Each structure stands twice: as structure tokens, then as C-alpha cells.
């Protein structure tokens, strides 16, 4: 999904009971993994995948996402996305 600054709408992620604490690092990482697994199975246009995308783009630092993208492209990401 590409970022479109003209149609950008700021939204906060929904509450996830798996991550009740203030530190949202695990929520960020899990949402990143869930998004890519979802896209691999259902495609980018599947609505629940878009929720994971919004969540990880809201919570994760850009540097982390870039690092994880590089690792996935190199086949060195520690989680299997199949």
C-alpha cells in the first residue's frame, strides 16, 4: 500500500487485548507480521489486512519497517510469512 498524503486520515490503532501495556513495541511487530501474512493469503484489498497495515504504520518507527522490509527481501526475516 502506498502512502497518499492528499487523502491521509490520521487514525489511532484499535485496542488489542493481547497488548494491554503502554509499550506498544510487540503490538507494532505483531501487526507488521500479521499484515504480511494476511496479504500473502488474501491480497492487499482484503479489509482486515488494511487494519493491520494502519496499525503497524501508526505504531512502528519508520526505521524498523525499513529494516524489516530489507530483511524480508533478503530472505532473512526471523518470522516465516507463508
PDB file of N, CA, C and O in Angstrom:
ATOM      1  N   UNK A   1       0.827  -1.170   0.000  1.00  0.00           N
ATOM      2  CA  UNK A   1       0.000   0.000   0.000  1.00  0.00           C
ATOM      3  C   UNK A   1       0.874   1.237   0.000  1.00  0.00           C
ATOM      4  O   UNK A   1       1.757   1.364   0.848  1.00  0.00           O
ATOM      5  N   UNK A   2       0.657   2.131  -0.907  1.00  0.00           N
ATOM      6  CA  UNK A   2       1.445   3.353  -0.990  1.00  0.00           C
ATOM      7  C   UNK A   2       0.818   4.441  -0.128  1.00  0.00           C
ATOM      8  O   UNK A   2      -0.397   4.466   0.068  1.00  0.00           O
ATOM      9  N   UNK A   3       1.640   5.323   0.376  1.00  0.00           N
ATOM     10  CA  UNK A   3       1.182   6.446   1.185  1.00  0.00           C
ATOM     11  C   UNK A   3       0.693   7.551   0.273  1.00  0.00           C
ATOM     12  O   UNK A   3       1.404   7.969  -0.641  1.00  0.00           O
ATOM     13  N   UNK A   4      -0.515   8.026   0.514  1.00  0.00           N
ATOM     14  CA  UNK A   4      -1.116   9.091  -0.287  1.00  0.00           C
ATOM     15  C   UNK A   4      -1.343  10.295   0.626  1.00  0.00           C
ATOM     16  O   UNK A   4      -2.328  10.319   1.363  1.00  0.00           O
ATOM     17  N   UNK A   5      -0.447  11.308   0.597  1.00  0.00           N
ATOM     18  CA  UNK A   5      -0.557  12.427   1.529  1.00  0.00           C
ATOM     19  C   UNK A   5      -1.820  13.261   1.342  1.00  0.00           C
ATOM     20  O   UNK A   5      -2.274  13.884   2.301  1.00  0.00           O
ATOM     21  N   UNK A   6      -2.397  13.296   0.159  1.00  0.00           N
ATOM     22  CA  UNK A   6      -3.593  14.098  -0.072  1.00  0.00           C
ATOM     23  C   UNK A   6      -4.824  13.502   0.603  1.00  0.00           C
ATOM     24  O   UNK A   6      -5.704  14.238   1.047  1.00  0.00           O
ATOM     25  N   UNK A   7      -4.890  12.182   0.682  1.00  0.00           N
ATOM     26  CA  UNK A   7      -6.054  11.515   1.264  1.00  0.00           C
ATOM     27  C   UNK A   7      -5.768  10.928   2.637  1.00  0.00           C
ATOM     28  O   UNK A   7      -6.525  10.094   3.132  1.00  0.00           O
ATOM     29  N   UNK A   8      -4.674  11.365   3.253  1.00  0.00           N
ATOM     30  CA  UNK A   8      -4.274  10.819   4.548  1.00  0.00           C
ATOM     31  C   UNK A   8      -5.263  11.222   5.632  1.00  0.00           C
ATOM     32  O   UNK A   8      -5.642  12.389   5.739  1.00  0.00           O
ATOM     33  N   UNK A   9      -5.673  10.255   6.426  1.00  0.00           N
ATOM     34  CA  UNK A   9      -6.545  10.493   7.565  1.00  0.00           C
ATOM     35  C   UNK A   9      -5.883   9.853   8.771  1.00  0.00           C
ATOM     36  O   UNK A   9      -5.656   8.643   8.787  1.00  0.00           O
ATOM     37  N   UNK A  10      -5.572  10.656   9.780  1.00  0.00           N
ATOM     38  CA  UNK A  10      -4.909  10.143  10.967  1.00  0.00           C
ATOM     39  C   UNK A  10      -5.902   9.340  11.794  1.00  0.00           C
ATOM     40  O   UNK A  10      -6.956   9.848  12.175  1.00  0.00           O
ATOM     41  N   UNK A  11      -5.563   8.081  12.070  1.00  0.00           N
ATOM     42  CA  UNK A  11      -6.381   7.222  12.903  1.00  0.00           C
ATOM     43  C   UNK A  11      -5.474   6.478  13.873  1.00  0.00           C
ATOM     44  O   UNK A  11      -4.384   6.042  13.505  1.00  0.00           O
ATOM     45  N   UNK A  12      -5.922   6.339  15.095  1.00  0.00           N
ATOM     46  CA  UNK A  12      -5.150   5.567  16.059  1.00  0.00           C
ATOM     47  C   UNK A  12      -5.564   4.103  15.956  1.00  0.00           C
ATOM     48  O   UNK A  12      -6.703   3.802  15.597  1.00  0.00           O
ATOM     49  N   UNK A  13      -4.653   3.204  16.265  1.00  0.00           N
ATOM     50  CA  UNK A  13      -4.984   1.778  16.195  1.00  0.00           C
ATOM     51  C   UNK A  13      -6.054   1.415  17.213  1.00  0.00           C
ATOM     52  O   UNK A  13      -6.195   2.061  18.251  1.00  0.00           O
ATOM     53  N   UNK A  14      -6.791   0.382  16.899  1.00  0.00           N
ATOM     54  CA  UNK A  14      -7.811  -0.118  17.812  1.00  0.00           C
ATOM     55  C   UNK A  14      -7.147  -0.831  18.986  1.00  0.00           C
ATOM     56  O   UNK A  14      -6.009  -1.290  18.888  1.00  0.00           O
ATOM     57  N   UNK A  15      -7.866  -0.914  20.084  1.00  0.00           N
ATOM     58  CA  UNK A  15      -7.348  -1.623  21.248  1.00  0.00           C
ATOM     59  C   UNK A  15      -7.206  -3.101  20.928  1.00  0.00           C
ATOM     60  O   UNK A  15      -8.088  -3.702  20.314  1.00  0.00           O
ATOM     61  N   UNK A  16      -6.096  -3.679  21.346  1.00  0.00           N
ATOM     62  CA  UNK A  16      -5.855  -5.108  21.179  1.00  0.00           C
ATOM     63  C   UNK A  16      -5.530  -5.685  22.546  1.00  0.00           C
ATOM     64  O   UNK A  16      -4.496  -5.359  23.129  1.00  0.00           O
ATOM     65  N   UNK A  17      -6.394  -6.530  23.055  1.00  0.00           N
ATOM     66  CA  UNK A  17      -6.249  -7.075  24.411  1.00  0.00           C
ATOM     67  C   UNK A  17      -4.969  -7.888  24.589  1.00  0.00           C
ATOM     68  O   UNK A  17      -4.538  -8.123  25.717  1.00  0.00           O
ATOM     69  N   UNK A  18      -4.362  -8.317  23.487  1.00  0.00           N
ATOM     70  CA  UNK A  18      -3.104  -9.065  23.606  1.00  0.00           C
ATOM     71  C   UNK A  18      -1.960  -8.168  24.056  1.00  0.00           C
ATOM     72  O   UNK A  18      -0.937  -8.660  24.533  1.00  0.00           O
ATOM     73  N   UNK A  19      -2.127  -6.845  23.908  1.00  0.00           N
ATOM     74  CA  UNK A  19      -1.070  -5.892  24.221  1.00  0.00           C
ATOM     75  C   UNK A  19      -1.634  -4.776  25.110  1.00  0.00           C
ATOM     76  O   UNK A  19      -1.807  -3.651  24.641  1.00  0.00           O
ATOM     77  N   UNK A  20      -1.921  -5.068  26.386  1.00  0.00           N
ATOM     78  CA  UNK A  20      -2.589  -4.089  27.242  1.00  0.00           C
ATOM     79  C   UNK A  20      -1.673  -3.015  27.825  1.00  0.00           C
ATOM     80  O   UNK A  20      -2.168  -2.020  28.355  1.00  0.00           O
ATOM     81  N   UNK A  21      -0.387  -3.183  27.745  1.00  0.00           N
ATOM     82  CA  UNK A  21       0.544  -2.252  28.376  1.00  0.00           C
ATOM     83  C   UNK A  21       0.815  -1.032  27.501  1.00  0.00           C
ATOM     84  O   UNK A  21       0.438  -0.987  26.330  1.00  0.00           O
ATOM     85  N   UNK A  22       1.469  -0.060  28.091  1.00  0.00           N
ATOM     86  CA  UNK A  22       1.772   1.171  27.377  1.00  0.00           C
ATOM     87  C   UNK A  22       2.800   0.950  26.265  1.00  0.00           C
ATOM     88  O   UNK A  22       2.714   1.572  25.206  1.00  0.00           O
ATOM     89  N   UNK A  23       3.767   0.072  26.503  1.00  0.00           N
ATOM     90  CA  UNK A  23       4.784  -0.189  25.491  1.00  0.00           C
ATOM     91  C   UNK A  23       4.146  -0.979  24.348  1.00  0.00           C
ATOM     92  O   UNK A  23       3.706  -2.112  24.542  1.00  0.00           O
ATOM     93  N   UNK A  24       4.098  -0.390  23.180  1.00  0.00           N
ATOM     94  CA  UNK A  24       3.408  -0.998  22.048  1.00  0.00           C
ATOM     95  C   UNK A  24       4.365  -1.633  21.029  1.00  0.00           C
ATOM     96  O   UNK A  24       3.974  -1.887  19.890  1.00  0.00           O
ATOM     97  N   UNK A  25       5.602  -1.887  21.429  1.00  0.00           N
ATOM     98  CA  UNK A  25       6.590  -2.475  20.513  1.00  0.00           C
ATOM     99  C   UNK A  25       6.138  -3.840  19.984  1.00  0.00           C
ATOM    100  O   UNK A  25       6.249  -4.115  18.789  1.00  0.00           O
ATOM    101  N   UNK A  26       5.634  -4.681  20.867  1.00  0.00           N
ATOM    102  CA  UNK A  26       5.184  -6.009  20.441  1.00  0.00           C
ATOM    103  C   UNK A  26       3.949  -5.908  19.546  1.00  0.00           C
ATOM    104  O   UNK A  26       3.806  -6.667  18.588  1.00  0.00           O
ATOM    105  N   UNK A  27       3.066  -4.973  19.863  1.00  0.00           N
ATOM    106  CA  UNK A  27       1.871  -4.757  19.043  1.00  0.00           C
ATOM    107  C   UNK A  27       2.294  -4.313  17.648  1.00  0.00           C
ATOM    108  O   UNK A  27       1.737  -4.770  16.650  1.00  0.00           O
ATOM    109  N   UNK A  28       3.271  -3.431  17.583  1.00  0.00           N
ATOM    110  CA  UNK A  28       3.812  -2.961  16.304  1.00  0.00           C
ATOM    111  C   UNK A  28       4.349  -4.139  15.493  1.00  0.00           C
ATOM    112  O   UNK A  28       3.964  -4.329  14.339  1.00  0.00           O
ATOM    113  N   UNK A  29       5.232  -4.921  16.094  1.00  0.00           N
ATOM    114  CA  UNK A  29       5.872  -6.027  15.383  1.00  0.00           C
ATOM    115  C   UNK A  29       4.856  -7.087  14.959  1.00  0.00           C
ATOM    116  O   UNK A  29       4.925  -7.594  13.840  1.00  0.00           O
ATOM    117  N   UNK A  30       3.921  -7.424  15.837  1.00  0.00           N
ATOM    118  CA  UNK A  30       2.923  -8.441  15.507  1.00  0.00           C
ATOM    119  C   UNK A  30       2.005  -7.967  14.384  1.00  0.00           C
ATOM    120  O   UNK A  30       1.613  -8.757  13.526  1.00  0.00           O
ATOM    121  N   UNK A  31       1.662  -6.683  14.386  1.00  0.00           N
ATOM    122  CA  UNK A  31       0.808  -6.146  13.322  1.00  0.00           C
ATOM    123  C   UNK A  31       1.525  -6.171  11.979  1.00  0.00           C
ATOM    124  O   UNK A  31       0.904  -6.418  10.946  1.00  0.00           O
ATOM    125  N   UNK A  32       2.831  -5.914  11.991  1.00  0.00           N
ATOM    126  CA  UNK A  32       3.634  -5.987  10.767  1.00  0.00           C
ATOM    127  C   UNK A  32       3.602  -7.417  10.209  1.00  0.00           C
ATOM    128  O   UNK A  32       3.359  -7.625   9.021  1.00  0.00           O
ATOM    129  N   UNK A  33       3.846  -8.375  11.071  1.00  0.00           N
ATOM    130  CA  UNK A  33       3.842  -9.783  10.658  1.00  0.00           C
ATOM    131  C   UNK A  33       2.444 -10.190  10.191  1.00  0.00           C
ATOM    132  O   UNK A  33       2.299 -10.826   9.148  1.00  0.00           O
ATOM    133  N   UNK A  34       1.417  -9.827  10.959  1.00  0.00           N
ATOM    134  CA  UNK A  34       0.042 -10.188  10.600  1.00  0.00           C
ATOM    135  C   UNK A  34      -0.349  -9.589   9.255  1.00  0.00           C
ATOM    136  O   UNK A  34      -1.025 -10.245   8.464  1.00  0.00           O
ATOM    137  N   UNK A  35       0.062  -8.360   8.985  1.00  0.00           N
ATOM    138  CA  UNK A  35      -0.258  -7.724   7.703  1.00  0.00           C
ATOM    139  C   UNK A  35       0.339  -8.516   6.544  1.00  0.00           C
ATOM    140  O   UNK A  35      -0.357  -8.822   5.576  1.00  0.00           O
ATOM    141  N   UNK A  36       1.604  -8.841   6.638  1.00  0.00           N
ATOM    142  CA  UNK A  36       2.258  -9.535   5.521  1.00  0.00           C
ATOM    143  C   UNK A  36       1.742 -10.962   5.348  1.00  0.00           C
ATOM    144  O   UNK A  36       1.638 -11.453   4.224  1.00  0.00           O
ATOM    145  N   UNK A  37       1.421 -11.627   6.451  1.00  0.00           N
ATOM    146  CA  UNK A  37       0.813 -12.954   6.339  1.00  0.00           C
ATOM    147  C   UNK A  37      -0.562 -12.851   5.681  1.00  0.00           C
ATOM    148  O   UNK A  37      -0.907 -13.666   4.826  1.00  0.00           O
ATOM    149  N   UNK A  38      -1.334 -11.862   6.077  1.00  0.00           N
ATOM    150  CA  UNK A  38      -2.678 -11.652   5.527  1.00  0.00           C
ATOM    151  C   UNK A  38      -2.614 -11.355   4.028  1.00  0.00           C
ATOM    152  O   UNK A  38      -3.389 -11.910   3.249  1.00  0.00           O
ATOM    153  N   UNK A  39      -1.691 -10.480   3.629  1.00  0.00           N
ATOM    154  CA  UNK A  39      -1.550 -10.123   2.213  1.00  0.00           C
ATOM    155  C   UNK A  39      -1.133 -11.335   1.394  1.00  0.00           C
ATOM    156  O   UNK A  39      -1.594 -11.511   0.267  1.00  0.00           O
ATOM    157  N   UNK A  40      -0.263 -12.174   1.953  1.00  0.00           N
ATOM    158  CA  UNK A  40       0.162 -13.381   1.236  1.00  0.00           C
ATOM    159  C   UNK A  40      -0.997 -14.327   0.985  1.00  0.00           C
ATOM    160  O   UNK A  40      -1.022 -15.024  -0.030  1.00  0.00           O
ATOM    161  N   UNK A  41      -1.963 -14.358   1.905  1.00  0.00           N
ATOM    162  CA  UNK A  41      -3.092 -15.278   1.789  1.00  0.00           C
ATOM    163  C   UNK A  41      -4.271 -14.654   1.046  1.00  0.00           C
ATOM    164  O   UNK A  41      -4.844 -15.279   0.154  1.00  0.00           O
ATOM    165  N   UNK A  42      -4.636 -13.423   1.410  1.00  0.00           N
ATOM    166  CA  UNK A  42      -5.870 -12.814   0.900  1.00  0.00           C
ATOM    167  C   UNK A  42      -5.674 -11.671  -0.089  1.00  0.00           C
ATOM    168  O   UNK A  42      -6.606 -11.343  -0.823  1.00  0.00           O
ATOM    169  N   UNK A  43      -4.497 -11.055  -0.135  1.00  0.00           N
ATOM    170  CA  UNK A  43      -4.263  -9.923  -1.027  1.00  0.00           C
ATOM    171  C   UNK A  43      -4.434  -8.592  -0.312  1.00  0.00           C
ATOM    172  O   UNK A  43      -5.046  -8.522   0.754  1.00  0.00           O
ATOM    173  N   UNK A  44      -3.886  -7.535  -0.909  1.00  0.00           N
ATOM    174  CA  UNK A  44      -3.870  -6.215  -0.278  1.00  0.00           C
ATOM    175  C   UNK A  44      -5.246  -5.590  -0.118  1.00  0.00           C
ATOM    176  O   UNK A  44      -5.434  -4.753   0.766  1.00  0.00           O
ATOM    177  N   UNK A  45      -6.202  -5.964  -0.934  1.00  0.00           N
ATOM    178  CA  UNK A  45      -7.516  -5.327  -0.890  1.00  0.00           C
ATOM    179  C   UNK A  45      -8.450  -5.919   0.162  1.00  0.00           C
ATOM    180  O   UNK A  45      -9.550  -5.403   0.358  1.00  0.00           O
ATOM    181  N   UNK A  46      -8.045  -6.977   0.835  1.00  0.00           N
ATOM    182  CA  UNK A  46      -8.857  -7.606   1.870  1.00  0.00           C
ATOM    183  C   UNK A  46      -8.899  -6.667   3.086  1.00  0.00           C
ATOM    184  O   UNK A  46      -7.852  -6.302   3.620  1.00  0.00           O
ATOM    185  N   UNK A  47     -10.091  -6.281   3.517  1.00  0.00           N
ATOM    186  CA  UNK A  47     -10.261  -5.235   4.543  1.00  0.00           C
ATOM    187  C   UNK A  47      -9.518  -5.513   5.854  1.00  0.00           C
ATOM    188  O   UNK A  47      -8.886  -4.592   6.371  1.00  0.00           O
ATOM    189  N   UNK A  48      -9.554  -6.725   6.426  1.00  0.00           N
ATOM    190  CA  UNK A  48      -8.782  -6.954   7.654  1.00  0.00           C
ATOM    191  C   UNK A  48      -7.274  -6.721   7.473  1.00  0.00           C
ATOM    192  O   UNK A  48      -6.596  -6.312   8.416  1.00  0.00           O
ATOM    193  N   UNK A  49      -6.755  -6.976   6.286  1.00  0.00           N
ATOM    194  CA  UNK A  49      -5.336  -6.691   6.033  1.00  0.00           C
ATOM    195  C   UNK A  49      -5.066  -5.198   6.160  1.00  0.00           C
ATOM    196  O   UNK A  49      -4.018  -4.793   6.663  1.00  0.00           O
ATOM    197  N   UNK A  50      -5.999  -4.391   5.711  1.00  0.00           N
ATOM    198  CA  UNK A  50      -5.830  -2.938   5.788  1.00  0.00           C
ATOM    199  C   UNK A  50      -5.783  -2.462   7.235  1.00  0.00           C
ATOM    200  O   UNK A  50      -5.100  -1.486   7.546  1.00  0.00           O
ATOM    201  N   UNK A  51      -6.503  -3.145   8.122  1.00  0.00           N
ATOM    202  CA  UNK A  51      -6.464  -2.783   9.541  1.00  0.00           C
ATOM    203  C   UNK A  51      -5.073  -3.042  10.112  1.00  0.00           C
ATOM    204  O   UNK A  51      -4.548  -2.217  10.859  1.00  0.00           O
ATOM    205  N   UNK A  52      -4.472  -4.185   9.766  1.00  0.00           N
ATOM    206  CA  UNK A  52      -3.107  -4.465  10.218  1.00  0.00           C
ATOM    207  C   UNK A  52      -2.133  -3.424   9.667  1.00  0.00           C
ATOM    208  O   UNK A  52      -1.221  -2.988  10.370  1.00  0.00           O
ATOM    209  N   UNK A  53      -2.330  -3.027   8.407  1.00  0.00           N
ATOM    210  CA  UNK A  53      -1.459  -2.028   7.796  1.00  0.00           C
ATOM    211  C   UNK A  53      -1.551  -0.705   8.559  1.00  0.00           C
ATOM    212  O   UNK A  53      -0.529  -0.106   8.894  1.00  0.00           O
ATOM    213  N   UNK A  54      -2.760  -0.258   8.827  1.00  0.00           N
ATOM    214  CA  UNK A  54      -2.947   1.004   9.556  1.00  0.00           C
ATOM    215  C   UNK A  54      -2.324   0.921  10.941  1.00  0.00           C
ATOM    216  O   UNK A  54      -1.738   1.891  11.422  1.00  0.00           O
ATOM    217  N   UNK A  55      -2.450  -0.232  11.578  1.00  0.00           N
ATOM    218  CA  UNK A  55      -1.913  -0.392  12.926  1.00  0.00           C
ATOM    219  C   UNK A  55      -0.398  -0.322  12.925  1.00  0.00           C
ATOM    220  O   UNK A  55       0.183   0.435  13.703  1.00  0.00           O
ATOM    221  N   UNK A  56       0.257  -1.099  12.063  1.00  0.00           N
ATOM    222  CA  UNK A  56       1.722  -1.086  12.124  1.00  0.00           C
ATOM    223  C   UNK A  56       2.308   0.225  11.604  1.00  0.00           C
ATOM    224  O   UNK A  56       3.368   0.644  12.070  1.00  0.00           O
ATOM    225  N   UNK A  57       1.650   0.879  10.658  1.00  0.00           N
ATOM    226  CA  UNK A  57       2.176   2.170  10.201  1.00  0.00           C
ATOM    227  C   UNK A  57       1.963   3.263  11.244  1.00  0.00           C
ATOM    228  O   UNK A  57       2.684   4.261  11.251  1.00  0.00           O
ATOM    229  N   UNK A  58       0.986   3.084  12.119  1.00  0.00           N
ATOM    230  CA  UNK A  58       0.762   4.059  13.192  1.00  0.00           C
ATOM    231  C   UNK A  58       1.712   3.841  14.368  1.00  0.00           C
ATOM    232  O   UNK A  58       2.158   4.802  14.994  1.00  0.00           O
ATOM    233  N   UNK A  59       2.019   2.590  14.664  1.00  0.00           N
ATOM    234  CA  UNK A  59       2.797   2.268  15.860  1.00  0.00           C
ATOM    235  C   UNK A  59       4.299   2.138  15.623  1.00  0.00           C
ATOM    236  O   UNK A  59       5.090   2.490  16.498  1.00  0.00           O
ATOM    237  N   UNK A  60       4.701   1.642  14.467  1.00  0.00           N
ATOM    238  CA  UNK A  60       6.107   1.298  14.237  1.00  0.00           C
ATOM    239  C   UNK A  60       6.925   2.490  13.744  1.00  0.00           C
ATOM    240  O   UNK A  60       6.468   3.253  12.892  1.00  0.00           O
ATOM    241  N   UNK A  61       8.129   2.647  14.279  1.00  0.00           N
ATOM    242  CA  UNK A  61       9.040   3.648  13.713  1.00  0.00           C
ATOM    243  C   UNK A  61       9.392   3.270  12.271  1.00  0.00           C
ATOM    244  O   UNK A  61       9.524   2.090  11.944  1.00  0.00           O
ATOM    245  N   UNK A  62       9.539   4.262  11.434  1.00  0.00           N
ATOM    246  CA  UNK A  62       9.832   4.034  10.013  1.00  0.00           C
ATOM    247  C   UNK A  62      11.126   3.247   9.843  1.00  0.00           C
ATOM    248  O   UNK A  62      11.224   2.407   8.948  1.00  0.00           O
ATOM    249  N   UNK A  63      12.113   3.507  10.683  1.00  0.00           N
ATOM    250  CA  UNK A  63      13.392   2.784  10.600  1.00  0.00           C
ATOM    251  C   UNK A  63      13.199   1.280  10.792  1.00  0.00           C
ATOM    252  O   UNK A  63      13.834   0.477  10.108  1.00  0.00           O
ATOM    253  N   UNK A  64      12.334   0.905  11.714  1.00  0.00           N
ATOM    254  CA  UNK A  64      12.073  -0.514  11.951  1.00  0.00           C
ATOM    255  C   UNK A  64      11.449  -1.152  10.723  1.00  0.00           C
ATOM    256  O   UNK A  64      11.857  -2.231  10.294  1.00  0.00           O
ATOM    257  N   UNK A  65      10.462  -0.476  10.164  1.00  0.00           N
ATOM    258  CA  UNK A  65       9.757  -1.021   8.992  1.00  0.00           C
ATOM    259  C   UNK A  65      10.720  -1.176   7.819  1.00  0.00           C
ATOM    260  O   UNK A  65      10.702  -2.194   7.126  1.00  0.00           O
ATOM    261  N   UNK A  66      11.556  -0.170   7.597  1.00  0.00           N
ATOM    262  CA  UNK A  66      12.543  -0.255   6.505  1.00  0.00           C
ATOM    263  C   UNK A  66      13.497  -1.421   6.742  1.00  0.00           C
ATOM    264  O   UNK A  66      13.815  -2.157   5.808  1.00  0.00           O
ATOM    265  N   UNK A  67      13.953  -1.596   7.974  1.00  0.00           N
ATOM    266  CA  UNK A  67      14.858  -2.703   8.302  1.00  0.00           C
ATOM    267  C   UNK A  67      14.172  -4.047   8.055  1.00  0.00           C
ATOM    268  O   UNK A  67      14.760  -4.951   7.462  1.00  0.00           O
ATOM    269  N   UNK A  68      12.923  -4.170   8.513  1.00  0.00           N
ATOM    270  CA  UNK A  68      12.183  -5.422   8.323  1.00  0.00           C
ATOM    271  C   UNK A  68      11.909  -5.691   6.848  1.00  0.00           C
ATOM    272  O   UNK A  68      11.973  -6.838   6.405  1.00  0.00           O
ATOM    273  N   UNK A  69      11.605  -4.644   6.083  1.00  0.00           N
ATOM    274  CA  UNK A  69      11.385  -4.813   4.638  1.00  0.00           C
ATOM    275  C   UNK A  69      12.655  -5.327   3.967  1.00  0.00           C
ATOM    276  O   UNK A  69      12.607  -6.224   3.126  1.00  0.00           O
ATOM    277  N   UNK A  70      13.793  -4.743   4.352  1.00  0.00           N
ATOM    278  CA  UNK A  70      15.075  -5.195   3.799  1.00  0.00           C
ATOM    279  C   UNK A  70      15.342  -6.652   4.165  1.00  0.00           C
ATOM    280  O   UNK A  70      15.802  -7.431   3.329  1.00  0.00           O
ATOM    281  N   UNK A  71      15.056  -7.019   5.407  1.00  0.00           N
ATOM    282  CA  UNK A  71      15.269  -8.398   5.841  1.00  0.00           C
ATOM    283  C   UNK A  71      14.353  -9.363   5.080  1.00  0.00           C
ATOM    284  O   UNK A  71      14.780 -10.452   4.696  1.00  0.00           O
ATOM    285  N   UNK A  72      13.107  -8.965   4.866  1.00  0.00           N
ATOM    286  CA  UNK A  72      12.186  -9.835   4.118  1.00  0.00           C
ATOM    287  C   UNK A  72      12.660 -10.028   2.693  1.00  0.00           C
ATOM    288  O   UNK A  72      12.629 -11.145   2.175  1.00  0.00           O
ATOM    289  N   UNK A  73      13.102  -8.950   2.047  1.00  0.00           N
ATOM    290  CA  UNK A  73      13.590  -9.040   0.666  1.00  0.00           C
ATOM    291  C   UNK A  73      14.827  -9.922   0.571  1.00  0.00           C
ATOM    292  O   UNK A  73      15.015 -10.632  -0.417  1.00  0.00           O
ATOM    293  N   UNK A  74      15.670  -9.878   1.600  1.00  0.00           N
ATOM    294  CA  UNK A  74      16.891 -10.689   1.609  1.00  0.00           C
ATOM    295  C   UNK A  74      16.631 -12.114   2.078  1.00  0.00           C
ATOM    296  O   UNK A  74      17.538 -12.946   2.055  1.00  0.00           O
ATOM    297  N   UNK A  75      15.393 -12.407   2.506  1.00  0.00           N
ATOM    298  CA  UNK A  75      15.067 -13.741   2.997  1.00  0.00           C
ATOM    299  C   UNK A  75      15.609 -14.019   4.387  1.00  0.00           C
ATOM    300  O   UNK A  75      15.774 -15.177   4.771  1.00  0.00           O
ATOM    301  N   UNK A  76      15.891 -12.951   5.155  1.00  0.00           N
ATOM    302  CA  UNK A  76      16.486 -13.117   6.482  1.00  0.00           C
ATOM    303  C   UNK A  76      15.576 -12.650   7.609  1.00  0.00           C
ATOM    304  O   UNK A  76      16.021 -12.505   8.747  1.00  0.00           O
ATOM    305  N   UNK A  77      14.316 -12.416   7.301  1.00  0.00           N
ATOM    306  CA  UNK A  77      13.387 -12.005   8.347  1.00  0.00           C
ATOM    307  C   UNK A  77      13.143 -13.185   9.259  1.00  0.00           C
ATOM    308  O   UNK A  77      12.930 -14.294   8.768  1.00  0.00           O
ATOM    309  N   UNK A  78      13.166 -12.991  10.594  1.00  0.00           N
ATOM    310  CA  UNK A  78      13.101 -14.135  11.508  1.00  0.00           C
ATOM    311  C   UNK A  78      11.758 -14.860  11.592  1.00  0.00           C
ATOM    312  O   UNK A  78      11.668 -15.905  12.236  1.00  0.00           O
ATOM    313  N   UNK A  79      10.725 -14.333  10.962  1.00  0.00           N
ATOM    314  CA  UNK A  79       9.402 -14.963  11.011  1.00  0.00           C
ATOM    315  C   UNK A  79       9.014 -15.407   9.604  1.00  0.00           C
ATOM    316  O   UNK A  79       9.174 -14.649   8.647  1.00  0.00           O
ATOM    317  N   UNK A  80       8.508 -16.623   9.475  1.00  0.00           N
ATOM    318  CA  UNK A  80       8.045 -17.095   8.181  1.00  0.00           C
ATOM    319  C   UNK A  80       6.706 -16.450   7.845  1.00  0.00           C
ATOM    320  O   UNK A  80       5.798 -16.436   8.675  1.00  0.00           O
ATOM    321  N   UNK A  81       6.579 -15.920   6.644  1.00  0.00           N
ATOM    322  CA  UNK A  81       5.376 -15.204   6.238  1.00  0.00           C
ATOM    323  C   UNK A  81       4.440 -16.063   5.389  1.00  0.00           C
ATOM    324  O   UNK A  81       3.468 -15.554   4.831  1.00  0.00           O
ATOM    325  N   UNK A  82       4.726 -17.347   5.290  1.00  0.00           N
ATOM    326  CA  UNK A  82       3.899 -18.237   4.467  1.00  0.00           C
ATOM    327  C   UNK A  82       2.596 -18.575   5.126  1.00  0.00           C
ATOM    328  O   UNK A  82       1.791 -19.314   4.559  1.00  0.00           O
TER     329      UNK A  82
END
